[in-house]
Amino acid sequence: MIEHSIIAQVSDIHAAPGNDGMPRFERALALLAGFGPDAVVLTGDLIDDGWTEGYTEIGTRLATLKCPVLLLPGNSDDRHAMQGVFDGRVGAIGDGDAMHFSARIGALRLIGIDASLPGSSSGDVTPHLGWLNEALRAEGTENTLLFSHHHFVPCGIPPLDEVIGRGGAALDDLFASLSTKPLALSSGHVHRPMSAMLAGVPAHICGSICVANPLWFGGSNVPAVNEPPMIMVHRLTSDGLVSNHVAV
């Protein structure tokens, strides 16, 4: 019998003094209070425009949560500034400069892979495949949720696929080689909710706290953007995992 576990995911706040990222984030936290998650995962791009003071602002608000918090950096983040604010609170595991994590939360193992590249909007999981392979094969990973900032399955939006996480084919091979695959891979970066498959593993993209990107496939017309801020809520029971896209 699998016990009940709820993991909330928040991505791409992009908070800066000149935008409404923090009020949007506060709305997400208020909504999460009603779900009572067992953990909250932030999948990167917490700040924008180098506003490192925002980490303290975000940390103050995260302190109101009554559950563990795990964080990954994104391409707009400053790893060293993040570590200075969040070190000791979020269970980050260093792999060189990378901020991976692996944590047991109830019936779930949560693994975060930091594929961000300094000075680049894209990412690359390839240098971290050894660490990830070991983490995914460790004892007690029968029910694993894997998180990343970058997406590894093309989303179809040309400018975002130009900055996709590299190493998707190698990640596909790694998943295919596992006797027990992750329940899902859930990312951010695209600023839109999406779902695909990677080697038989559901590959989700969490909607953003910041303003969404249009679902534009490169045509002459750019569709309007109507989506509100969004989060994901992943719920595991004896019936399996259900991942919900939730508007804030």
C-alpha positions in Angstrom: 0.0 0.0 0.0 1.5 3.4 -1.1 0.9 6.2 1.3 -0.5 9.5 0.2 2.1 12.1 -0.9 1.6 15.5 -2.4 4.4 17.4 -4.0 3.9 21.0 -5.2 6.0 22.5 -7.9 6.6 26.2 -8.5 8.7 27.5 -11.4 9.9 30.6 -13.1 9.0 33.4 -10.7 11.4 35.8 -12.4 11.0 38.3 -9.5 12.5 41.7 -9.9 11.7 45.2 -8.5 10.0 46.3 -11.7 7.6 43.4 -12.1 4.8 41.7 -10.2 6.6 38.4 -9.7 6.5 38.5 -5.9 2.7 39.2 -5.6 2.1 36.3 -8.1 4.4 34.1 -6.0 2.4 35.1 -2.8 -0.8 34.0 -4.5 0.7 30.6 -5.3 1.8 30.2 -1.7 -1.7 31.1 -0.5 -3.2 28.5 -2.8 -0.7 25.8 -1.6 -1.8 26.3 2.0 -5.0 24.7 1.0 -3.4 21.6 -0.5 -1.1 21.0 2.5 1.8 19.6 0.4 4.4 17.3 1.9 7.1 19.3 0.1 7.5 22.2 -2.4 10.0 22.1 -5.2 11.0 25.3 -7.0 12.4 24.5 -10.4 14.5 27.6 -11.1 14.5 31.1 -12.4 13.5 32.6 -9.1 14.8 36.1 -9.9 15.3 38.3 -12.9 17.8 41.0 -13.9 20.3 40.0 -11.3 18.1 40.9 -8.4 19.9 38.7 -5.8 18.2 40.5 -3.0 15.1 38.7 -4.2 16.4 35.4 -2.8 16.0 36.8 0.8 12.5 38.0 -0.1 11.6 34.6 -1.5 13.2 32.8 1.5 11.1 34.9 3.9 7.9 33.8 2.2 9.0 30.2 1.9 9.6 30.2 5.7 5.8 30.3 6.1 5.4 26.8 4.6 5.0 23.9 7.0 6.9 21.5 4.8 10.4 20.9 3.3 11.4 23.1 0.4 13.8 22.0 -2.4 15.3 24.3 -5.0 17.0 24.2 -8.4 18.7 27.1 -10.1 17.7 28.2 -13.5 19.5 30.2 -16.2 18.5 33.5 -14.7 19.7 32.6 -11.2 23.0 33.1 -9.4 24.0 29.8 -7.8 26.4 31.3 -5.3 23.8 33.9 -4.1 21.2 31.2 -3.9 23.5 29.0 -1.8 24.3 31.9 0.5 20.6 32.4 1.3 19.2 28.9 1.2 22.2 26.7 2.3 21.2 24.4 5.1 17.5 24.8 4.5 16.9 23.0 1.2 19.1 19.9 1.2 21.1 20.8 -1.9 23.9 18.4 -2.9 26.9 19.9 -4.7 28.3 18.3 -7.8 31.0 20.8 -8.6 29.1 24.1 -8.8 25.8 22.2 -9.5 23.0 22.2 -7.0 21.4 18.8 -7.4 19.2 17.3 -4.6 17.9 13.9 -3.6 15.4 13.6 -0.7 13.0 11.1 0.6 9.5 12.6 1.2 7.0 10.1 2.4 6.6 7.4 -0.3 8.5 9.4 -2.9 12.1 10.0 -3.7 12.6 13.5 -5.1 15.6 14.1 -7.3 16.6 17.4 -8.8 19.2 17.7 -11.6 20.9 21.1 -12.1 21.8 21.3 -15.8 22.2 25.1 -15.9 25.2 26.6 -17.8 26.9 29.8 -16.5 26.2 32.7 -18.9 23.8 30.7 -21.1 20.0 30.4 -21.3 20.3 26.8 -22.3 21.4 23.8 -20.2 23.3 20.6 -20.5 22.6 17.4 -18.5 25.5 15.5 -20.0 28.2 16.4 -17.4 25.8 15.2 -14.7 24.7 11.9 -16.1 27.0 10.0 -13.8 25.6 11.6 -10.7 22.0 11.1 -12.0 22.6 7.5 -13.0 23.8 6.7 -9.5 20.9 8.6 -7.9 18.3 6.9 -10.0 19.8 3.4 -9.2 20.1 4.0 -5.5 18.1 1.8 -3.1 14.7 3.1 -2.3 14.0 4.9 -5.6 11.0 2.8 -6.7 8.8 5.9 -6.6 10.9 8.7 -8.0 9.9 12.2 -9.2 12.7 13.8 -11.2 12.9 17.6 -11.5 14.9 19.9 -13.7 14.7 23.6 -14.8 15.3 23.0 -18.5 13.1 20.9 -20.7 14.7 18.0 -22.7 11.8 17.2 -25.1 11.3 19.9 -27.8 8.3 22.0 -27.0 7.7 23.3 -30.5 8.2 26.9 -29.7 11.3 27.9 -31.8 13.0 30.4 -29.5 12.6 28.1 -26.5 13.9 25.0 -28.3 17.0 27.0 -29.2 17.7 27.1 -25.4 16.5 23.6 -24.6 18.5 21.4 -22.2 21.1 19.5 -24.2 21.7 15.8 -23.6 18.1 14.7 -24.1 19.1 11.7 -26.2 21.5 10.6 -23.5 18.8 11.1 -20.9 16.5 9.0 -23.0 19.1 6.2 -23.1 19.6 6.4 -19.3 15.8 6.1 -18.7 15.6 3.2 -21.1 18.3 1.3 -19.3 16.6 1.5 -15.9 14.7 -1.5 -14.5 12.6 1.0 -12.5 12.0 4.3 -14.3 11.1 7.6 -12.7 7.4 8.2 -12.3 7.8 11.5 -14.2 10.3 14.2 -15.1 8.9 17.7 -14.4 10.6 20.9 -15.7 10.1 24.6 -16.1 11.8 27.1 -18.4 9.1 27.2 -21.2 6.6 29.4 -19.2 3.8 27.2 -20.4 2.1 23.9 -19.1 2.9 21.0 -21.4 3.3 17.2 -21.3 5.2 14.8 -23.5 7.1 11.4 -23.1 10.8 10.6 -22.8 11.7 6.9 -23.0 8.3 6.0 -21.7 8.5 8.5 -18.8 6.0 11.4 -18.6 7.9 14.6 -19.2 5.9 17.6 -17.9 6.5 21.3 -18.1 5.2 23.3 -15.2 3.5 26.6 -16.1 5.2 29.7 -14.8 4.5 32.2 -12.0 5.7 35.0 -14.4 3.7 36.0 -17.6 3.3 33.0 -19.9 4.8 32.6 -23.3 2.5 32.3 -26.3 1.9 28.9 -27.8 3.7 30.0 -31.0 5.0 27.4 -33.5 6.8 29.8 -35.7 3.9 30.9 -38.0 3.1 34.5 -39.1 0.5 34.9 -36.3 1.5 34.9 -32.7 -1.4 33.7 -30.5 -2.6 35.8 -27.6 -1.6 34.7 -24.1 -4.5 34.2 -21.7 -3.0 31.9 -19.1 -2.7 33.0 -15.5 0.2 32.1 -13.2 0.3 28.3 -12.8 1.9 25.7 -10.6 1.8 21.9 -10.6 0.6 19.5 -7.8 1.8 15.9 -8.1 -0.2 13.4 -6.0 0.9 9.8 -5.4 -1.6 7.3 -3.9 -2.0 3.5 -4.3 -3.7 4.3 -7.6 -0.5 5.9 -9.0 0.7 9.4 -9.7 -1.5 12.2 -11.0 0.1 15.5 -12.0 -2.2 18.5 -12.0 -1.6 21.9 -13.8 -3.2 24.4 -11.4 -4.1 28.1 -12.2 -3.3 30.6 -9.5 
